[in-house]
Amino acid sequence: MLFELDSKPKAGLSFRNLLLLVLWVMIWQGSFLAHSPIQISTWIPTPNGINMIEELSVVFLIVLAMERTLTEDYSLRRSYFNSPLLFLAAAVFISWVRGCIVNQRFAIVLEVHDLPEWPIAFLLINNAFRDAEEGPKLFAVIFLTMLPKAFESLWTLLFPSGAETSWGIVQSWRDGYFLDVAIIGAMVMVHYSGVKLKRLKWFLYAAFPVAEAILILGFRRAAILASVASSVAMLVTLPRSMRRRQWGLIGMVVGGFIVVALITNPIAVAERFMGVIQPAGEGSAYIRLLELPNVLQNIWRHPIFGVPFGVPWTTYYRMPFSAVYTTLGTHTSYLYWPLRMGIFGAIAFLWLYGSMCKAAILNFRFRRNAEDFFFGQISIQMMVAYFASSFFGLMYADGLVYVLSIMMVAFQLQSKTVLGTANLAEIAFWRSMRAGKIVSQLPLGLRLQNLIRESRVSRRLGIVSHARVEVS
């Protein structure tokens, strides 16, 4: 591995290492730019409607089943994230069924291709990695995606395959997020004072300028803004003693982007970024701007269940005749969930991502050493970059549900190391943050059961006391 926290690192190819290898290959497969020699789909065609990530997830399941057979462990692990994921699955299923009823036909909607896979992906990864010491390895799996993405970007730059490269050498929201994580990791590593992550430190330092160059050459505006937003957010999340140094890192990040843009293709970069403030000059940004009032009106008129999957939303306001308007809600994650699943989609969004933020913040708040500091801070900044990118993209697509599942399991295992439990429902968030120590609480389900039981007991006592008064 890239780094080991154990004093005696394990070597050799085992089922553990094989699972990590398959997982690593799986999350960076698939790209809008074809003909990459390291993409499996370049050499092996995939069936229509099925991508390589889904095929590799079957391979992952087979390897996991073989390991579980040898260890005779067939148990399924419960998780703090199961409840919001099941709620999301129910909201997606209801919206899809309503779409089938409206269209009077049974169909698999490509628009909803990724979201239903999230609970399945989490179930696989959550049951594959259960030991607390595997948490850092899952973070390493995400960091190491820099290697294939750097190679693919260089390959596309040297051997362009068509006119689509005019949009840049990286065209995936997922790939842009991978590069963001590398930049953020390098910034957090500057504040890291330990020695156990020495190899990871130099890897991220080397990846920092490469990631910035790829984002500029790939015209990934959302990813660039997300990395800058994360660097600014560190002024709040870092201890006060580290904030002066962070100001220098912010200047380094912004200055690095500017220098790369001036050296490479400043005119093309300026034209792409002008599409943010002058969308009329760019078809994609202009159509999204015109879609915005229509999407908001659809959400307003369908607040409970939303517009079903597979059913085009209504254009209440004028759209250009030549515009092929999307069904994706102006490519904004915050609008897509309530657009397609109504109030239930909004609840699922807040519940699921709120649970991830709770884990990240508590892990950092109760850190005990330099390694806990790094993994806690990188967890918070990964969420900050994700939320910033969600303003400009559908951050569940492009196989990101598998990346998010890895993050959730990594946060969970880190909680097991730092907090002593992976079930954060047992920890009162606000009381723990204020008190500076872990304050336990009963899970919501048990609290409701106790409340109902107490109400029944009090009702019975009230009836008995009333009967005694009548007798007297």
Sequence and secondary structure as in RCSB ss.txt:
>XXXX:A:sequence
MLFELDSKPKAGLSFRNLLLLVLWVMIWQGSFLAHSPIQISTWIPTPNGINMIEELSVVFLIVLAMERTLTEDYS
LRRSYFNSPLLFLAAAVFISWVRGCIVNQRFAIVLEVHDLPEWPIAFLLINNAFRDAEEGPKLFAVIFLTMLPKA
FESLWTLLFPSGAETSWGIVQSWRDGYFLDVAIIGAMVMVHYSGVKLKRLKWFLYAAFPVAEAILILGFRRAAIL
ASVASSVAMLVTLPRSMRRRQWGLIGMVVGGFIVVALITNPIAVAERFMGVIQPAGEGSAYIRLLELPNVLQNIW
RHPIFGVPFGVPWTTYYRMPFSAVYTTLGTHTSYLYWPLRMGIFGAIAFLWLYGSMCKAAILNFRFRRNAEDFFF
GQISIQMMVAYFASSFFGLMYADGLVYVLSIMMVAFQLQSKTVLGTANLAEIAFWRSMRAGKIVSQLPLGLRLQN
LIRESRVSRRLGIVSHARVEVS
>XXXX:A:secstr
     SSS   S  HHHHHHHHHHHHHH   SS   TT HHHHS   TT  HHHHHHHHHHHHHHHHHHHHT   
    TTHHHHHHHHHHHHHHHHHHHHHHTS    GGGSSTTHHHHHHHHHHHH  SGGGHHHHHHHHHTTHHHHH
HHHHHHHHS  SGGGGG S   HHHHHHHHHHHHHHHHHHT   STTHHHHHHHHHHHHHHHHHHHHTT HHHHH
HHHHHHHHHHHHS GGGHHHHHHHHHHHHHHHHHHHHHS HHHHHHHHHHHH GGGSHHHHHHHHHHHHHHHHHH
H TTT S TTS     S   TT    SSSTT HHHHHHHHHHHHHHHHHHHHHHHHHHHHHHHHHT  SHHHHHH
HHHHHHHHHHHHHHHTTS TTTTTHHHHHHHHHHHHHHHHHHHTS S GGGB HHHHHHHTS  B   HHHHHHH
HHHHHHHHHHHHHHHHHHHHH 
